[in-house]
Amino acid sequence: MTEVSSNVDPIAPDDVAILGIPYDLNSTFLRGSAEAPLRIRETLHSGSANLCVESGMDLGREMRWRDAGDLTFPPDESHLKRIEVGVSRLLEKGARVISLGGDHSVTHPILQAYSRYYSGLTILHLDAHPDLYDQYEGNREANACPFARIMEKGLARRLVQVGIRTMNPHQQQQADRFGVEVLKIEAWRSVLSMDLAGPLYLSLDIDVLDPAFAPGVSHHEPGGLTTRDVLTIIQNLKDPVVGADIVEFNPRRDPTGATAMVAAKLTKEVSALLLKNSL
């Protein structure tokens, strides 16, 4: 049985549960994103800012906003299976889960769990990279591959990618194969008028942002979205959002804490979105 570092028993239907997934063993470039859940929590509660979101909702007074702790990863178990079971434990209680990664490979087991509770999922994927490799240097579970696994298993009905600016020929072939709707960086605003038709799952890779706004990521890819662009996307989602992950923040590349603050703000705004959807 998968365990987390805090008790999930009090979590009730319609709660929004924050689950830390401190895992970066499938990162293709740098380690460090496993340290993100702790750093995001520290920033949320640092006193540097408060727990109010831009709409005025005070998460500190919201009883349905819950912290489910962090998953742990014993060396003798399948780490990806542990993620799937840990998320499933929260979903079976009726919660909506915001997973704090970790590298982007965690999205595959998260969606493996979600697909058993929600049929016909649409994924809105914000990222600099399409993460559609069939395999990366022999690893089919690398953080460059999760959406290939998700789509080939039929875990989602539709995948919409926004902010992509590193598409290579192989990944374009994969996108064509799976019918992925890729809105490259020059066309990102189209998502605001698209019919995304829930249930909707949001997968937010911090490197969708330009490194000027979020340098604390493993893969710096210039030419990205601004923080306000991403907030606008989140705040304009109208279809029911049933879960989200926020991944690829790497505290080792964030000496000033600027990216931690961005990640914390995005966590707050996504939390408010899920809480609003569950009213």
C-alpha positions in Angstrom: 0.0 0.0 0.0 1.3 3.4 -1.0 1.7 5.8 1.9 2.3 9.5 2.1 3.9 11.5 4.9 0.6 12.8 6.2 -2.7 11.3 6.9 -5.1 11.3 4.0 -8.1 9.8 5.9 -9.7 13.2 6.7 -9.9 14.1 3.0 -13.5 14.2 1.8 -15.3 14.5 -1.5 -14.8 17.8 -3.3 -11.7 18.6 -1.4 -8.7 19.8 -3.4 -5.7 17.8 -2.2 -2.1 18.9 -2.7 0.2 15.8 -3.2 3.9 16.1 -3.4 5.7 13.8 -5.8 9.4 14.3 -5.1 10.7 12.2 -8.0 13.2 13.1 -10.7 14.9 9.7 -11.6 13.5 9.9 -15.1 14.9 13.4 -15.8 16.9 13.4 -19.0 19.2 16.3 -18.1 19.5 17.4 -14.5 18.4 16.2 -11.1 16.8 18.5 -8.6 13.1 18.7 -9.4 12.5 16.1 -6.6 13.2 19.0 -4.2 10.3 21.1 -5.6 7.4 20.0 -3.5 9.2 21.0 -0.3 10.3 24.3 -1.7 6.9 25.2 -3.0 5.3 24.6 0.4 8.0 26.6 2.1 7.3 29.5 -0.2 3.5 29.2 0.1 3.8 29.6 3.9 6.9 31.8 4.1 5.2 35.0 5.0 6.6 36.7 2.0 3.1 36.6 0.5 -0.3 35.5 1.6 -2.6 32.7 0.6 -5.1 34.9 -1.3 -5.5 34.4 -5.0 -6.1 37.2 -7.5 -9.9 36.7 -7.4 -9.8 37.4 -3.6 -10.3 33.8 -2.5 -8.3 33.2 0.7 -7.0 29.6 0.6 -6.0 29.9 4.2 -9.7 30.0 5.1 -10.8 27.4 2.7 -11.4 24.1 4.6 -11.6 22.1 1.3 -8.0 23.0 0.4 -6.0 20.1 1.9 -2.3 19.0 2.0 -2.0 15.2 1.5 1.8 15.3 2.1 4.4 13.7 -0.1 4.7 10.2 -1.6 7.7 8.2 -0.5 9.8 6.0 -2.7 11.3 2.9 -1.2 14.0 1.5 -3.5 12.5 -2.0 -3.8 9.2 -0.9 -5.3 8.1 0.4 -8.7 8.2 4.2 -8.3 5.7 4.8 -11.1 3.3 2.3 -9.8 3.6 4.0 -6.4 2.6 7.3 -7.9 -0.4 5.7 -9.6 -1.6 4.1 -6.3 -1.0 7.2 -4.3 -3.1 9.4 -6.6 -5.8 6.7 -6.7 -6.1 6.7 -2.9 -7.1 10.4 -3.1 -9.4 10.0 -6.1 -11.3 7.2 -4.4 -12.1 9.6 -1.6 -13.6 12.0 -4.2 -10.8 14.6 -4.0 -9.4 16.5 -6.9 -5.6 16.3 -6.9 -2.9 18.8 -7.6 0.3 17.0 -7.9 3.6 18.8 -7.3 6.4 17.2 -9.2 9.0 16.1 -9.8 10.0 15.6 -13.4 7.3 15.3 -16.1 7.4 11.5 -16.1 5.1 11.6 -13.1 2.2 12.6 -15.4 1.9 9.2 -17.0 1.1 7.3 -13.7 -1.1 10.2 -12.5 -3.2 9.9 -15.7 -3.2 6.1 -15.3 -5.0 6.7 -12.0 -7.3 9.4 -13.4 -8.4 7.4 -16.3 -10.1 4.9 -14.0 -12.3 7.7 -12.4 -12.8 10.0 -15.4 -13.6 8.9 -19.0 -13.0 11.0 -22.0 -10.4 13.2 -20.4 -9.0 16.3 -22.3 -5.5 17.2 -21.3 -4.3 20.8 -21.5 -0.5 20.6 -21.5 1.5 23.8 -21.1 5.2 23.2 -21.9 8.1 24.3 -24.0 8.5 20.6 -25.0 5.9 18.2 -26.5 7.3 15.2 -24.4 6.1 12.8 -27.1 9.3 10.8 -27.7 8.6 7.1 -28.1 11.8 6.6 -26.1 14.7 8.7 -25.0 18.1 7.0 -24.9 16.3 3.7 -24.3 14.0 4.9 -21.6 10.3 4.8 -22.4 9.4 6.4 -19.1 11.7 9.4 -19.4 10.4 12.9 -18.8 10.6 13.4 -22.6 8.0 10.6 -23.1 5.0 10.8 -20.9 2.5 11.9 -23.4 3.4 9.2 -25.8 2.6 6.6 -23.1 -0.6 8.4 -22.2 -1.9 8.6 -25.7 -0.9 5.1 -26.8 -2.8 3.7 -23.8 -5.9 5.8 -24.5 -5.8 7.4 -21.1 -7.1 10.7 -22.6 -9.5 11.5 -25.4 -7.8 14.6 -26.5 -4.4 16.3 -25.9 -4.0 20.0 -26.5 -0.4 21.4 -26.1 0.3 25.1 -25.7 3.7 26.9 -25.7 5.6 24.3 -27.6 8.8 25.6 -29.2 11.1 22.6 -29.5 9.2 20.3 -31.8 11.5 18.0 -33.8 10.6 15.7 -36.7 10.2 12.6 -34.6 7.9 14.3 -32.1 5.9 15.9 -35.0 5.3 12.4 -36.3 4.2 11.3 -32.9 1.8 14.3 -32.7 0.4 13.4 -36.0 0.1 9.7 -35.0 -1.9 10.5 -31.9 -3.9 13.4 -33.2 -2.3 15.9 -30.8 -3.5 19.5 -31.2 -0.3 21.5 -30.9 -0.6 25.3 -30.5 2.9 26.5 -30.9 4.1 29.5 -29.2 3.0 32.0 -31.8 -0.6 30.8 -31.6 -1.1 30.2 -27.8 -3.9 32.8 -27.5 -6.2 30.5 -29.5 -6.6 28.3 -26.4 -8.7 31.0 -24.7 -11.4 30.6 -27.3 -11.2 26.8 -27.8 -13.8 24.4 -26.6 -11.8 22.2 -24.3 -14.8 20.2 -23.1 -14.2 18.7 -19.7 -13.4 16.7 -17.8 -10.2 18.6 -18.2 -6.8 17.8 -16.7 -4.1 20.5 -16.6 -0.4 19.5 -16.9 1.8 22.6 -16.3 5.5 22.3 -16.9 7.2 25.4 -15.4 9.5 25.7 -18.4 6.5 26.8 -20.6 7.5 30.2 -19.1 10.4 32.1 -20.6 13.5 31.7 -18.5 13.4 35.4 -17.8 10.3 34.7 -15.6 11.3 31.2 -14.3 15.0 30.4 -14.5 14.7 27.6 -12.0 14.1 24.8 -14.4 16.3 22.1 -15.8 15.8 23.0 -19.5 16.1 26.7 -20.3 14.2 27.4 -23.5 14.0 31.1 -24.5 11.0 32.6 -26.1 8.3 31.3 -23.8 5.2 32.7 -22.2 5.1 35.3 -19.5 3.8 34.6 -16.0 0.7 36.7 -16.9 0.1 34.7 -20.0 -0.1 31.5 -18.0 -2.2 33.0 -15.3 -4.6 34.3 -18.0 -4.9 30.8 -19.5 -5.6 29.3 -16.0 -8.1 32.0 -15.0 -10.1 31.7 -18.3 -10.6 27.9 -18.2 -14.4 27.4 -18.1 -14.7 23.7 -18.5 -14.6 21.5 -15.3 -11.0 20.9 -14.3 -10.7 17.6 -12.3 -7.0 17.6 -11.6 -3.6 19.1 -12.4 0.1 18.7 -12.0 2.8 21.4 -11.8 6.2 19.9 -12.7 9.8 20.5 -13.6 10.6 23.3 -11.1 14.2 22.7 -10.2 15.2 24.5 -6.9 18.9 23.9 -7.6 18.8 26.4 -10.4 16.8 29.0 -8.4 19.2 30.7 -6.0 17.1 33.8 -5.6 13.8 31.9 -5.0 12.1 33.8 -7.9 10.9 30.6 -9.6 9.7 29.1 -6.3 7.5 32.2 -5.9 6.1 31.7 -9.5 5.5 28.0 -8.8 3.7 28.9 -5.5 1.5 31.5 -7.2 0.6 29.0 -10.0 -0.2 26.4 -7.3 -2.6 28.9 -5.6 -4.3 29.9 -8.8 -4.8 26.3 -9.9 -6.1 25.5 -6.5 -8.7 28.2 -6.7 -9.7 27.0 -10.2 -10.3 23.5 -8.9 -12.1 24.7 -5.8 -14.4 26.9 -7.9 -15.1 24.0 -10.2 -16.2 21.8 -7.3 -18.8 24.3 -5.8 
